[in-house]
Amino acid sequence: MDQSAAREAEASFFRALNAAVEPLARSGVLGPGLSPVGLVVVETMGHRSGRLHRVPLMAARLGPLVIVGTARGARSAWVRNLAEHDVTAFWLNGIATSARATVLRPGQPAPSDGGSAAVRLLTPLLVPWTLSGWAFALLEPEARPEQPG
């Protein structure tokens, strides 16, 4: 099998897997509950098509911050999409949340602008993994408006 066919087979496999898992993950069935690790669904805007895509991803929750990653690095469309459009939404335990993504990916410098203290703390810990081909997105929920008292 040539490299192009192998990439297409890999992409087809993940499309089929995501189609089966996404509705369950979005509903919260597979999300982090008592454990800080589980599946979330991340919505991205296609970097070329402009279409919205939803992809289930294994995530770790650290307070309000959600960390998603992949050993597939730049081969994952969600990584390219979030790098281009960092405003996103994710579903955690059945609840949709608007967020801003900080993307760390192979061959790209780590962003030096802003983010919360947690993002600034985690970035240098995750960047060495990008040298091995990993990619990460640190999802920071946008502040919710205060509810009238």
DSSP file (Angstrom, degrees, kcal/mol; ACC not computed):
  #  RESIDUE AA STRUCTURE BP1 BP2  ACC     N-H-->O    O-->H-N    N-H-->O    O-->H-N    TCO  KAPPA ALPHA  PHI   PSI    X-CA   Y-CA   Z-CA
    1    1 A M              0   0    0      0, 0.0     2,-0.0     0, 0.0     0, 0.0   0.000 360.0 360.0 360.0 127.5    0.0    0.0    0.0
    2    2 A D     >  -     0   0    0      1,-0.1     4,-2.2     4,-0.0     5,-0.2  -0.271 360.0-102.1 -76.5 169.7    1.5    3.3   -1.0
    3    3 A Q  H  > S+     0   0    0      1,-0.2     4,-2.3     2,-0.2     5,-0.2   0.854 120.1  52.7 -62.6 -38.6    1.7    6.3    1.4
    4    4 A S  H  > S+     0   0    0      2,-0.2     4,-2.2     1,-0.2    -1,-0.2   0.916 110.9  46.7 -63.8 -43.9   -1.3    8.1   -0.1
    5    5 A A  H  > S+     0   0    0      1,-0.2     4,-2.4     2,-0.2    -2,-0.2   0.876 111.0  52.8 -66.3 -37.3   -3.5    5.0    0.2
    6    6 A A  H  X S+     0   0    0     -4,-2.2     4,-2.3     2,-0.2    -2,-0.2   0.907 109.1  49.1 -64.8 -41.7   -2.4    4.5    3.8
    7    7 A R  H  X S+     0   0    0     -4,-2.3     4,-2.6     2,-0.2    -2,-0.2   0.907 112.1  48.5 -63.7 -41.7   -3.3    8.1    4.7
    8    8 A E  H  X S+     0   0    0     -4,-2.2     4,-2.6     2,-0.2    -2,-0.2   0.897 110.8  50.4 -66.3 -39.4   -6.7    7.7    3.1
    9    9 A A  H  X S+     0   0    0     -4,-2.4     4,-2.3     2,-0.2    -2,-0.2   0.911 111.6  48.6 -62.7 -42.3   -7.3    4.4    4.9
   10   10 A E  H  X S+     0   0    0     -4,-2.3     4,-2.2     2,-0.2    -2,-0.2   0.934 112.5  47.7 -63.0 -46.1   -6.3    6.1    8.2
   11   11 A A  H  X S+     0   0    0     -4,-2.6     4,-2.3     1,-0.2    -2,-0.2   0.895 111.8  50.4 -62.7 -41.1   -8.7    9.1    7.5
   12   12 A S  H  X S+     0   0    0     -4,-2.6     4,-2.3     2,-0.2    -1,-0.2   0.901 108.9  52.2 -63.7 -41.1  -11.5    6.7    6.5
   13   13 A F  H  X S+     0   0    0     -4,-2.3     4,-2.5     1,-0.2    -2,-0.2   0.941 112.0  44.8 -60.0 -48.2  -11.1    4.7    9.7
   14   14 A F  H  X S+     0   0    0     -4,-2.2     4,-2.8     1,-0.2     5,-0.2   0.850 110.2  54.8 -69.1 -33.5  -11.2    7.8   11.9
   15   15 A R  H  X S+     0   0    0     -4,-2.3     4,-2.1     2,-0.2    -1,-0.2   0.935 112.0  44.1 -61.8 -44.9  -14.2    9.2   10.0
   16   16 A A  H  X S+     0   0    0     -4,-2.3     4,-1.5     2,-0.2    -2,-0.2   0.920 115.3  47.6 -66.4 -43.6  -16.1    6.0   10.7
   17   17 A L  H  X S+     0   0    0     -4,-2.5     4,-2.3     1,-0.2     5,-0.2   0.933 112.6  49.0 -62.3 -46.5  -15.0    5.8   14.3
   18   18 A N  H  X S+     0   0    0     -4,-2.8     4,-2.9     1,-0.2    -1,-0.2   0.886 107.2  55.2 -62.5 -39.4  -15.9    9.5   15.0
   19   19 A A  H  < S+     0   0    0     -4,-2.1    -1,-0.2    -5,-0.2    -2,-0.2   0.861 113.1  42.6 -62.5 -35.0  -19.4    9.1   13.4
   20   20 A A  H  < S+     0   0    0     -4,-1.5     4,-0.4    -3,-0.2    -2,-0.2   0.872 122.9  35.8 -77.6 -38.1  -20.1    6.2   15.8
   21   21 A V  H  X S+     0   0    0     -4,-2.3     4,-2.6    -5,-0.1     3,-0.4   0.796  98.0  77.9 -89.2 -31.3  -18.7    7.8   18.9
   22   22 A E  H  X S+     0   0    0     -4,-2.9     4,-2.9    -5,-0.2     5,-0.2   0.869  92.4  49.7 -54.1 -48.1  -19.5   11.5   18.5
   23   23 A P  H  > S+     0   0    0      0, 0.0     4,-1.6     0, 0.0    -1,-0.2   0.901 114.4  46.0 -61.7 -37.6  -23.2   11.4   19.5
   24   24 A L  H  >>S+     0   0    0     -3,-0.4     5,-1.4    -4,-0.4     4,-0.7   0.930 114.8  46.5 -67.4 -45.0  -22.4    9.4   22.6
   25   25 A A  H ><5S+     0   0    0     -4,-2.6     3,-0.8     1,-0.2    69,-0.5   0.903 111.3  51.7 -64.9 -40.9  -19.6   11.7   23.6
   26   26 A R  H 3<5S+     0   0    0     -4,-2.9    -1,-0.2    -5,-0.2    68,-0.2   0.860 106.1  55.0 -64.7 -34.8  -21.6   14.9   22.9
   27   27 A S  H 3<5S-     0   0    0     -4,-1.6    -1,-0.2    -5,-0.2    -2,-0.2   0.672 116.8-115.1 -72.7 -15.7  -24.4   13.6   25.1
   28   28 A G  T X<5S+     0   0    0     -3,-0.8     3,-1.0    -4,-0.7    -3,-0.2   0.385  80.8 123.3 100.1  -3.9  -22.0   13.2   28.0
   29   29 A V  T 3 <S+     0   0    0     -5,-1.4    -4,-0.2     1,-0.3    -5,-0.1   0.869  86.1  30.4 -59.1 -38.1  -22.2    9.4   28.3
   30   30 A L  T 3  S+     0   0    0     -6,-0.6     9,-2.5    -9,-0.1    -1,-0.3   0.297  99.1 115.7-105.0   8.8  -18.4    9.0   27.7
   31   31 A G  S <  S-     0   0    0     -3,-1.0     2,-0.2     7,-0.3     4,-0.2  -0.182  79.7 -74.8 -79.7 169.0  -17.3   12.2   29.3
   32   32 A P        +     0   0    0      0, 0.0     6,-0.2     0, 0.0    -1,-0.2  -0.447  63.3 150.9 -61.2 126.5  -15.1   12.9   32.3
   33   33 A G  S    S-     0   0    0      4,-0.3     5,-0.0    -2,-0.2    -3,-0.0   0.400  77.0  -6.8-119.3 -99.8  -17.2   12.3   35.4
   34   34 A L  S    S+     0   0    0      3,-0.0     0, 0.0     2,-0.0     0, 0.0   0.774 132.3  64.7 -71.8 -25.3  -15.6   11.1   38.6
   35   35 A S  S    S-     0   0    0     -4,-0.2    -2,-0.2     2,-0.2     0, 0.0  -0.712  83.8-133.9 -95.1 148.3  -12.4   10.8   36.6
   36   36 A P  S    S+     0   0    0      0, 0.0    25,-2.7     0, 0.0     2,-0.4   0.477  87.5  73.5 -78.6   1.5  -10.7   13.8   35.1
   37   37 A V  E     +A   60   0A   0     23,-0.2    -4,-0.3    -6,-0.1     2,-0.3  -0.933  58.6 102.5-120.1 138.7  -10.2   11.9   31.8
   38   38 A G  E     -A   59   0A   0     21,-1.9    21,-3.3    -2,-0.4     2,-0.4  -0.960  66.1 -52.2 178.6-166.8  -12.9   11.0   29.2
   39   39 A L  E     +A   58   0A   0     -9,-2.5    54,-0.4    -2,-0.3     2,-0.3  -0.754  43.7 175.6 -96.8 138.5  -14.3   12.0   25.8
   40   40 A V  E     -A   57   0A   0     17,-2.5    17,-3.0    -2,-0.4     2,-0.5  -0.847  27.7-125.0-124.0 166.3  -15.4   15.4   24.8
   41   41 A V  E     -AB  56  91A   0     50,-1.5    50,-2.6    -2,-0.3     2,-0.5  -0.974  21.7-160.7-114.5 127.9  -16.5   16.7   21.4
   42   42 A V  E     -AB  55  90A   0     13,-2.7    13,-2.4    -2,-0.5     2,-0.5  -0.916   6.4-148.2-109.9 132.3  -14.7   19.6   19.9
   43   43 A E  E     +AB  54  89A   0     46,-3.1    46,-0.9    -2,-0.5     2,-0.3  -0.863  21.9 177.9 -99.7 128.5  -16.3   21.7   17.2
   44   44 A T  E     -A   53   0A   0      9,-3.0     9,-3.1    -2,-0.5     2,-0.5  -0.905  28.9-124.7-126.8 157.4  -13.9   23.2   14.6
   45   45 A M  E     -A   52   0A   0     -2,-0.3     7,-0.2    40,-0.3    40,-0.2  -0.897  40.7-105.9 -99.3 129.0  -14.4   25.3   11.5
   46   46 A G     >  -     0   0    0      5,-3.5     4,-1.2    -2,-0.5    32,-0.1  -0.270  20.8-140.0 -53.9 130.0  -12.8   23.8    8.4
   47   47 A H  T  4 S+     0   0    0     30,-0.2    -1,-0.2     1,-0.2    -2,-0.0   0.744  99.9  19.0 -69.2 -21.4   -9.6   25.7    7.6
   48   48 A R  T  4 S+     0   0    0      3,-0.1    -1,-0.2     0, 0.0    -2,-0.1   0.748 132.0  40.4-109.1 -44.9  -10.4   25.5    3.9
   49   49 A S  T  4 S-     0   0    0      2,-0.1    -2,-0.1     1,-0.1     3,-0.1   0.789  86.0-140.2 -79.7 -28.3  -14.1   24.7    3.7
   50   50 A G     <  +     0   0    0     -4,-1.2     2,-0.2     1,-0.3    -3,-0.1   0.482  57.2 135.9  77.3   1.7  -15.4   26.9    6.4
   51   51 A R        -     0   0    0     -6,-0.1    -5,-3.5     1,-0.1     2,-0.3  -0.512  60.3-110.8 -81.4 150.6  -17.8   24.1    7.4
   52   52 A L  E     -A   45   0A   0     -7,-0.2     2,-0.4    -2,-0.2    -7,-0.2  -0.643  35.5-172.3 -81.4 137.9  -18.3   23.2   11.1
   53   53 A H  E     -A   44   0A   0     -9,-3.1    -9,-3.0    -2,-0.3     2,-0.4  -0.971  11.5-154.2-128.7 144.0  -17.0   19.8   12.1
   54   54 A R  E     +A   43   0A   0     -2,-0.4   -11,-0.2   -11,-0.2   -32,-0.1  -0.979  15.3 179.8-119.7 132.5  -17.4   17.9   15.4
   55   55 A V  E     -A   42   0A   0    -13,-2.4   -13,-2.7    -2,-0.4     2,-0.3  -0.994  25.1-131.2-135.1 129.9  -14.8   15.4   16.5
   56   56 A P  E     +A   41   0A   0      0, 0.0     2,-0.4     0, 0.0   -15,-0.2  -0.630  34.2 179.8 -77.5 135.9  -14.8   13.3   19.7
   57   57 A L  E     -A   40   0A   0    -17,-3.0   -17,-2.5    -2,-0.3     2,-0.3  -0.989  34.6-109.9-138.4 144.6  -11.4   13.5   21.4
   58   58 A M  E     -A   39   0A   0     -2,-0.4    11,-0.8    11,-0.3     2,-0.3  -0.577  49.2-175.8 -69.3 134.9   -9.9   12.0   24.6
   59   59 A A  E     -AC  38  68A   0    -21,-3.3   -21,-1.9    -2,-0.3     2,-0.4  -0.941  27.2-147.5-137.6 154.2   -9.5   14.8   27.0
   60   60 A A  E     -AC  37  67A   0      7,-2.3     7,-3.1    -2,-0.3     2,-0.5  -0.976  19.2-143.7-118.5 138.2   -8.1   15.6   30.4
   61   61 A R  E     + C   0  66A   0    -25,-2.7     2,-0.4    -2,-0.4     5,-0.2  -0.876  17.5 179.6-104.4 131.6   -9.8   18.2   32.6
   62   62 A L  E >   - C   0  65A   0      3,-3.1     3,-1.7    -2,-0.5    -2,-0.0  -0.837  68.5 -59.1-130.0  92.0   -7.7   20.5   34.8
   63   63 A G  T 3  S-     0   0    0     -2,-0.4    -1,-0.1     1,-0.3     0, 0.0  -0.530 119.1 -20.7  62.5-132.5  -10.1   22.8   36.6
   64   64 A P  T 3  S+     0   0    0      0, 0.0    -1,-0.3     0, 0.0     2,-0.2   0.655 120.9  97.4 -79.5 -13.6  -11.9   24.7   33.9
   65   65 A L  E <   -C   62   0A   0     -3,-1.7    -3,-3.1    75,-0.1     2,-0.5  -0.550  58.9-158.4 -79.0 137.0   -9.2   23.9   31.3
   66   66 A V  E     -CD  61 139A   0     73,-2.1    73,-3.4    -2,-0.2     2,-0.5  -0.973   4.5-160.0-116.6 128.8   -9.7   21.0   28.9
   67   67 A I  E     +CD  60 138A   0     -7,-3.1    -7,-2.3    -2,-0.5     2,-0.3  -0.937  11.5 178.0-112.8 123.6   -6.6   19.5   27.3
   68   68 A V  E     +CD  59 137A   0     69,-2.3    69,-2.5    -2,-0.5     2,-0.3  -0.910   8.0 168.6-119.7 151.5   -7.0   17.4   24.1
   69   69 A G  E     - D   0 136A   0    -11,-0.8     2,-0.3    -2,-0.3   -11,-0.3  -0.975  18.4-157.8-155.8 167.5   -4.1   15.8   22.2
   70   70 A T  E >   - D   0 135A   0     65,-2.3    65,-2.1    -2,-0.3     3,-0.9  -0.984  22.3-146.9-152.2 140.0   -3.2   13.4   19.4
   71   71 A A  T 3  S+     0   0    0     -2,-0.3    -1,-0.1     1,-0.2    65,-0.1   0.597  98.5  74.4 -76.7 -11.7   -0.1   11.4   18.5
   72   72 A R  T >  S+     0   0    0      1,-0.2     3,-2.2    63,-0.1    -1,-0.2   0.573  78.9 179.4 -78.0  -9.2   -1.2   11.9   14.9
   73   73 A G  G X   +     0   0    0     -3,-0.9     3,-1.7     1,-0.3     6,-0.2  -0.130  63.7   4.8  50.8-127.6    0.0   15.5   15.1
   74   74 A A  G 3  S+     0   0    0      1,-0.3    -1,-0.3    59,-0.2     6,-0.2   0.605 119.4  74.5 -68.5 -12.2   -0.5   17.6   11.9
   75   75 A R  G <  S+     0   0    0     -3,-2.2     2,-0.5     4,-0.1    -1,-0.3   0.673  77.7  91.1 -73.7 -14.5   -2.3   14.7   10.2
   76   76 A S    X>  -     0   0    0     -3,-1.7     4,-1.5    -4,-0.2     3,-0.8  -0.710  69.8-150.8 -85.4 123.4   -5.4   15.4   12.3
   77   77 A A  H 3> S+     0   0    0     -2,-0.5     4,-2.9     1,-0.2     5,-0.2   0.853  94.5  61.6 -61.4 -35.2   -7.7   17.9   10.6
   78   78 A W  H 3> S+     0   0    0      1,-0.2     4,-2.5     2,-0.2    -1,-0.2   0.847 101.7  53.3 -63.4 -30.9   -9.0   19.2   14.0
   79   79 A V  H <> S+     0   0    0     -3,-0.8     4,-2.1    -6,-0.2    -1,-0.2   0.952 111.9  43.6 -66.3 -49.2   -5.4   20.4   14.8
   80   80 A R  H  X S+     0   0    0     -4,-1.5     4,-1.5     1,-0.2    -2,-0.2   0.905 114.7  51.3 -61.8 -41.1   -5.1   22.3   11.5
   81   81 A N  H  X S+     0   0    0     -4,-2.9     4,-2.7     1,-0.2     3,-0.2   0.932 111.8  44.7 -63.8 -46.5   -8.6   23.7   11.9
   82   82 A L  H  < S+     0   0    0     -4,-2.5    -1,-0.2     1,-0.2    -2,-0.2   0.836 108.8  57.6 -69.0 -31.0   -8.1   25.0   15.5
   83   83 A A  H  < S+     0   0    0     -4,-2.1     3,-0.2    -5,-0.2    -1,-0.2   0.860 115.0  38.1 -64.7 -33.2   -4.7   26.4   14.5
   84   84 A E  H  < S+     0   0    0     -4,-1.5     2,-0.5     1,-0.3    -2,-0.2   0.868 130.6  26.9 -83.4 -40.2   -6.5   28.5   11.9
   85   85 A H     <  +     0   0    0     -4,-2.7   -40,-0.3   -40,-0.2    -1,-0.3  -0.887  65.7 179.8-128.2  96.9   -9.7   29.3   13.9
   86   86 A D        +     0   0    0     -2,-0.5    15,-3.0    -3,-0.2     2,-0.5   0.538  57.5  90.2 -83.6  -4.9   -9.0   29.3   17.6
   87   87 A V  E     + E   0 100A   0     13,-0.2     2,-0.2    11,-0.0    13,-0.2  -0.810  59.8 141.6 -89.7 128.1  -12.5   30.2   18.7
   88   88 A T  E     - E   0  99A   0     11,-2.8    11,-2.7    -2,-0.5     2,-0.3  -0.760  43.2-122.7-147.8-174.5  -14.4   27.0   19.2
   89   89 A A  E     -BE  43  98A   0    -46,-0.9   -46,-3.1     9,-0.3     2,-0.3  -0.975  20.0-168.5-138.2 152.9  -17.0   25.1   21.3
   90   90 A F  E     -BE  42  97A   0      7,-2.3     7,-2.4    -2,-0.3     2,-0.6  -0.988  17.9-133.8-140.6 154.1  -16.7   21.8   23.1
   91   91 A W  E     +BE  41  96A   0    -50,-2.6   -50,-1.5    -2,-0.3     2,-0.5  -0.935  23.1 179.3-108.8 121.6  -19.2   19.5   24.8
   92   92 A L  E >  S- E   0  95A   0      3,-2.3     3,-1.5    -2,-0.6   -52,-0.1  -0.984  74.4 -17.2-124.2 118.6  -18.2   18.2   28.2
   93   93 A N  T 3  S-     0   0    0     -2,-0.5    -1,-0.1   -54,-0.4   -65,-0.1   0.865 130.3 -50.5  53.4  39.9  -20.7   15.9   29.9
   94   94 A G  T 3  S+     0   0    0    -69,-0.5     2,-0.5   -68,-0.2    -1,-0.3   0.464 114.3 114.2  83.8   2.7  -23.5   17.0   27.6
   95   95 A I  E <   -E   92   0A   0     -3,-1.5    -3,-2.3   -67,-0.0     2,-0.3  -0.929  59.5-138.4-113.5 125.2  -22.9   20.7   28.0
   96   96 A A  E     -E   91   0A   0     -2,-0.5     2,-0.4    -5,-0.2    -5,-0.2  -0.618  24.0-176.4 -80.6 137.1  -21.8   22.9   25.2
   97   97 A T  E     -E   90   0A   0     -7,-2.4    -7,-2.3    -2,-0.3     2,-0.2  -0.998  23.7-130.2-136.9 131.1  -19.2   25.6   26.1
   98   98 A S  E     +E   89   0A   0     -2,-0.4    44,-2.5    -9,-0.2     2,-0.3  -0.565  40.3 169.5 -75.3 145.0  -17.6   28.3   24.0
   99   99 A A  E     -EF  88 141A   0    -11,-2.7   -11,-2.8    42,-0.3     2,-0.4  -0.965  36.9-125.6-151.9 164.9  -13.8   28.3   24.3
  100  100 A R  E     -EF  87 140A   0     40,-2.1    40,-2.8    -2,-0.3     2,-0.4  -0.968  31.1-143.7-113.8 135.1  -10.6   29.7   22.9
  101  101 A A  E     - F   0 139A   0    -15,-3.0     2,-0.6    -2,-0.4    38,-0.2  -0.830  10.9-159.5-105.3 135.5   -8.0   27.2   21.9
  102  102 A T  E     - F   0 138A   0     36,-2.0    36,-2.6    -2,-0.4     2,-0.5  -0.972  23.2-154.3-105.6 118.5   -4.2   27.4   22.3
  103  103 A V  E     - F   0 137A   0     -2,-0.6     2,-0.5    34,-0.2    34,-0.2  -0.820  14.7-172.0-104.4 130.5   -2.7   24.9   19.8
  104  104 A L  E     + F   0 136A   0     32,-2.8    32,-2.9    -2,-0.5     6,-0.1  -0.986  21.9 163.7-117.7 121.0    0.7   23.3   20.2
  105  105 A R    >   -     0   0    0     -2,-0.5     3,-1.6    30,-0.2    30,-0.2  -0.942  41.8 -80.0-142.1 160.3    1.8   21.3   17.1
  106  106 A P  T 3  S+     0   0    0      0, 0.0    25,-0.1     0, 0.0    24,-0.0  -0.263 110.7  10.8 -59.3 139.1    4.9   19.8   15.6
  107  107 A G  T 3  S+     0   0    0      1,-0.2    24,-0.1    23,-0.1    23,-0.0   0.511 106.0 102.6  75.6   4.4    7.1   22.1   13.7
  108  108 A Q  S <  S-     0   0    0     -3,-1.6    -3,-0.2    22,-0.0    -1,-0.2  -0.946  75.2-112.3-121.4 141.5    5.4   25.3   14.9
  109  109 A P        -     0   0    0      0, 0.0    -4,-0.1     0, 0.0     3,-0.1  -0.375  40.8-101.3 -66.9 149.3    6.6   27.6   17.6
  110  110 A A        -     0   0    0      1,-0.1    -6,-0.1    -6,-0.1     2,-0.0  -0.474  44.4-100.7 -67.7 140.0    4.6   27.7   20.8
  111  111 A P        -     0   0    0      0, 0.0    -1,-0.1     0, 0.0    12,-0.0  -0.373  32.2-167.8 -61.9 139.8    2.3   30.7   21.0
  112  112 A S        +     0   0    0     -3,-0.1     2,-0.7    -2,-0.0    -2,-0.0   0.439  54.9  98.3-108.0  -2.4    3.7   33.4   23.2
  113  113 A D  S    S-     0   0    0      0, 0.0    -1,-0.0     0, 0.0     0, 0.0  -0.798  84.7 -65.1 -99.0 118.0    0.7   35.6   23.5
  114  114 A G        +     0   0    0     -2,-0.7     2,-0.1     1,-0.1     0, 0.0   0.039  55.2 147.2  61.8-148.3   -1.6   35.4   26.5
  115  115 A G        -     0   0    0      4,-0.1    -1,-0.1     5,-0.0     0, 0.0  -0.142  60.6 -59.1  87.7 166.9   -3.8   32.6   27.7
  116  116 A S     >  -     0   0    0      1,-0.1     4,-2.4    -2,-0.1     5,-0.2  -0.165  54.0 -98.7 -73.5 172.9   -4.5   32.0   31.3
  117  117 A A  H  > S+     0   0    0      1,-0.2     4,-1.9     2,-0.2     5,-0.2   0.869 125.9  55.8 -60.0 -36.6   -1.9   31.2   34.0
  118  118 A A  H  > S+     0   0    0      2,-0.2     4,-2.5     1,-0.2    -1,-0.2   0.906 107.8  47.4 -64.2 -41.5   -2.7   27.5   33.5
  119  119 A V  H  > S+     0   0    0      1,-0.2     4,-2.5     2,-0.2    -2,-0.2   0.927 111.8  49.9 -64.8 -44.9   -2.0   27.7   29.8
  120  120 A R  H  < S+     0   0    0     -4,-2.4    -1,-0.2     1,-0.2    -2,-0.2   0.834 114.0  46.6 -63.7 -31.5    1.2   29.6   30.4
  121  121 A L  H  < S+     0   0    0     -4,-1.9     4,-0.4    -5,-0.2    -2,-0.2   0.894 116.6  42.3 -75.4 -41.9    2.2   26.9   32.9
  122  122 A L  H >X S+     0   0    0     -4,-2.5     4,-1.7     1,-0.2     3,-0.8   0.815  97.5  74.9 -77.5 -31.7    1.3   23.9   30.8
  123  123 A T  H >X S+     0   0    0     -4,-2.5     4,-2.3     1,-0.3     3,-0.6   0.906  96.6  46.2 -52.3 -51.5    2.7   25.1   27.5
  124  124 A P  H 34 S+     0   0    0      0, 0.0    -1,-0.3     0, 0.0    -2,-0.1   0.774 111.8  54.0 -66.4 -21.2    6.4   24.5   28.3
  125  125 A L  H <4 S+     0   0    0     -3,-0.8     4,-0.2    -4,-0.4    -2,-0.2   0.801 115.5  38.1 -77.6 -29.1    5.5   21.0   29.7
  126  126 A L  H XX S+     0   0    0     -4,-1.7     3,-1.3    -3,-0.6     4,-0.8   0.763  97.0  77.8 -93.2 -28.2    3.7   20.0   26.5
  127  127 A V  H >X S+     0   0    0     -4,-2.3     3,-1.2     1,-0.3     4,-0.8   0.867  87.3  59.7 -54.4 -42.0    6.0   21.5   23.8
  128  128 A P  H >4 S+     0   0    0      0, 0.0     3,-0.7     0, 0.0     4,-0.4   0.838  99.9  58.4 -57.4 -29.7    8.7   18.8   24.1
  129  129 A W  H X4>S+     0   0    0     -3,-1.3     5,-1.8     1,-0.2     3,-1.3   0.801  94.6  64.1 -68.4 -27.9    6.0   16.2   23.1
  130  130 A T  H X<5S+     0   0    0     -3,-1.2     3,-1.5    -4,-0.8    -1,-0.2   0.781  91.0  65.4 -66.9 -23.8    5.4   18.1   19.9
  131  131 A L  T <<5S+     0   0    0     -4,-0.8    -1,-0.3    -3,-0.7    -2,-0.2   0.734 100.9  51.2 -67.2 -21.1    9.0   17.3   19.0
  132  132 A S  T < 5S-     0   0    0     -3,-1.3    -1,-0.3    -4,-0.4    -2,-0.2   0.291 132.4 -92.8 -96.5   7.9    7.8   13.6   18.9
  133  133 A G  T < 5S+     0   0    0     -3,-1.5    -3,-0.2     1,-0.3   -59,-0.2   0.383  80.8 136.9 100.8  -4.1    4.9   14.4   16.6
  134  134 A W      < -     0   0    0     -5,-1.8     2,-0.3   -62,-0.1    -1,-0.3  -0.381  34.5-160.5 -74.5 155.1    2.2   15.1   19.2
  135  135 A A  E     -D   70   0A   0    -65,-2.1   -65,-2.3   -30,-0.2     2,-0.3  -0.981   8.4-172.9-132.6 147.8   -0.3   18.0   18.9
  136  136 A F  E     -DF  69 104A   0    -32,-2.9   -32,-2.8    -2,-0.3     2,-0.4  -0.951  14.8-157.3-137.0 154.7   -2.3   19.5   21.7
  137  137 A A  E     -DF  68 103A   0    -69,-2.5   -69,-2.3    -2,-0.3     2,-0.7  -0.993   9.3-154.1-131.3 129.6   -5.1   22.0   22.2
  138  138 A L  E     -DF  67 102A   0    -36,-2.6   -36,-2.0    -2,-0.4     2,-0.6  -0.913  16.5-154.8-101.3 113.4   -5.7   23.7   25.5
  139  139 A L  E     -DF  66 101A   0    -73,-3.4   -73,-2.1    -2,-0.7   -38,-0.2  -0.810   8.9-169.0 -99.4 116.7   -9.3   24.8   25.6
  140  140 A E  E     - F   0 100A   0    -40,-2.8   -40,-2.1    -2,-0.6   -75,-0.1  -0.907  23.2-127.0-105.5 114.7  -10.2   27.7   27.8
  141  141 A P  E     - F   0  99A   0      0, 0.0   -42,-0.3     0, 0.0     2,-0.2  -0.304  27.4-115.5 -57.1 139.1  -13.9   28.3   28.4
  142  142 A E        -     0   0    0    -44,-2.5   -44,-0.1     1,-0.1     2,-0.0  -0.508  41.9 -90.7 -73.7 147.8  -14.9   31.8   27.6
  143  143 A A        -     0   0    0     -2,-0.2    -1,-0.1     1,-0.1     3,-0.0  -0.319  40.9-132.7 -60.1 135.6  -16.2   33.7   30.6
  144  144 A R        -     0   0    0      1,-0.1    -1,-0.1    -3,-0.1     3,-0.1  -0.693  27.2-102.5 -88.3 143.9  -19.9   33.4   31.1
  145  145 A P        -     0   0    0      0, 0.0     2,-0.1     0, 0.0    -1,-0.1  -0.372  45.0-100.8 -62.9 144.3  -21.9   36.5   31.8
  146  146 A E        -     0   0    0      1,-0.1     3,-0.0    -3,-0.0    -3,-0.0  -0.408  35.1-122.4 -66.9 141.5  -22.9   36.9   35.4
  147  147 A Q        -     0   0    0      1,-0.1    -1,-0.1    -2,-0.1    -3,-0.0  -0.641  33.2 -99.4 -83.3 139.9  -26.4   35.9   36.2
  148  148 A P              0   0    0      0, 0.0    -1,-0.1     0, 0.0     0, 0.0  -0.355 360.0 360.0 -59.3 139.5  -28.6   38.6   37.8
  149  149 A G              0   0    0     -3,-0.0    -2,-0.0    -2,-0.0    -3,-0.0   0.429 360.0 360.0 -75.7 360.0  -28.7   38.0   41.6
